[in-house]
Amino acid sequence: MHTSQGIPIDAEPYAFELVPSECALLIIDMQRDFLEPGGFGEMLGNDVSQLRRTIEPNRKLLAAWRKAGLQVMHTREGHRPDLTDLPPAKKIRGRSKTCIGDAGPMGRILVRGEAGHDIIPELYPLSNEPVIDKPGKGAFYATDLHAILQHRGIKQLVVTGVTTEVCVNTTVREANDRGYDCLVPEDCVGSYFPEFQQMGLKMIKAQGGIFGWVCSSANILPAIF
Ligand code: TIU
């Protein structure tokens, strides 16, 4: 997987060899439902302010990726308006009074086409950037992400977004099993829980990079200019 043309990025557990033409930026679930008050995240009892620190570093990384003409993809977690793709177990999990599909302040919670389901304006996708709508936590489950990456010759992923231990970790694990090398910039991923942020990143880079690499986005930016 590593080629001699790679640009070494200082990372843990060791340098990541970035090959820009084969590396997509994959931004996970930077949706209003997770980052703004009234959405799914807050419905689960979480403090959404914990995630908002990732917006600015993501904005900078996204701008650099676009300027360099490299590939960008976005994901959104959510369900069909008729909820036929919503597992009953997921709907009732948490015993919340308001469930996925119910009316919230930004439309129906985690339903495709509703305002809360959409990506925050700061990171809004361009028309040439595929948006993967996923019903699960992992971006590969029940989506065409793997096919799109294969058609585009992508072998590496820089994975950012929310939340670190849930959709980011699940996606990195799924990508790793499919043969992709994943680099996770720690300032561009966020958790509602500081201890999960720390451990979620540790789990990725442990055991010689069992799932991938971790670094700061500041280490990636110079490589793509
Ligand atoms: N609850 C939580 O931490 N995350 C999710 O439900 N979805 C994502 O991580 N996107």
Boltz pocket constraint, residues with backbone or C-beta under 6 A from the ligand:
constraints:
  - pocket:
      binder: B
      contacts: [[A, 28], [A, 29], [A, 34], [A, 41], [A, 44], [A, 77], [A, 137], [A, 162], [A, 163], [A, 164], [A, 166], [A, 167], [A, 168], [A, 192]]
      max_distance: 6.0
